[in-house]
């Protein structure tokens, strides 16, 4: 069974990543009501009309359904093969729970119109669903390498720091989704300034946009500090945290600049999707760091 778990892990993560991008495509193209207020049907039909909005929305639903089936199979097989492993059980339940939750929220957004703040939660829950599958996949893929990567513990202070920064990052992600759903993406016509000003009037859509930019800048600074600490203390003993911290900082800088591209290229589809892709990968890696801070060398002996 184990030889099938690794390719299935890659497939499960890939389809969940596609679900994230498909959801961003729905938002970007305003296709959320491409099937009217019907769910799971599309304008009362199983086969949607050939309009761009209905096809995008229906494909998103179809991809989500297929992804759900793959993730259920992957989670059940992991649970059975690693029977008794608490980490596997918790990650499987975590991923499945948020897949169901984001599906329910997505359906309710179609049937009953929701506020921008509630719609922003849909992306956040989708991100948590992806992260659960991503972490379970990494468990399967890295299980044989864990002893080499985890050769020393981490301090409680660093553990709390990583968890705190990750929780803060989730808030920044939610605020980014809120920017999109409130139509505030172009509240500032240029970047990095806002309409030529360093500190514009912080009200309405402009205020939402500027607060999100500031939140992203602070996140980049926090991840810079995380990377510097990891390079100084974990290069030899914790290759997992060393590599993940560098990847996180590189990705957060890419995320900051991709946000600038969204504005400079006037909400171009590719720029918007790139922005969603990077934050999805970044948040998954940050959650990976959180999980790894809980592990100690003696845990490797328990896995054998």
Buried (B, 14 or more C-beta within 10 A) or exposed (E): EEEEBEEBBEBBBBBBBBBBBBBBBBBBBEBBBBBBEBBEBBBEEEEBBEEEBBBBBBBBBEBBEEBBEBBBEBBEBBBEBBEEBEBBBBBBEBBBBBBEBBBEBBEBBBEEEBEBEBBBBBBBBBBBBBBBBBBBBBBBBBBEEBBEBBBEBBEEEBBEBBBEBBEBBBEBBBBBBBBBBBEBBEBBEEBEEBEEEEEBEEEEBBBBBBBBBEBBBEBBEBBBEBBEBBEEBBEEBBBBBBBBBBBBBBBBBBBBBBBBBBBEEEEEEEBBBBBBBBBBBBBBBBBBBBBBBEBEBEBBEEEE
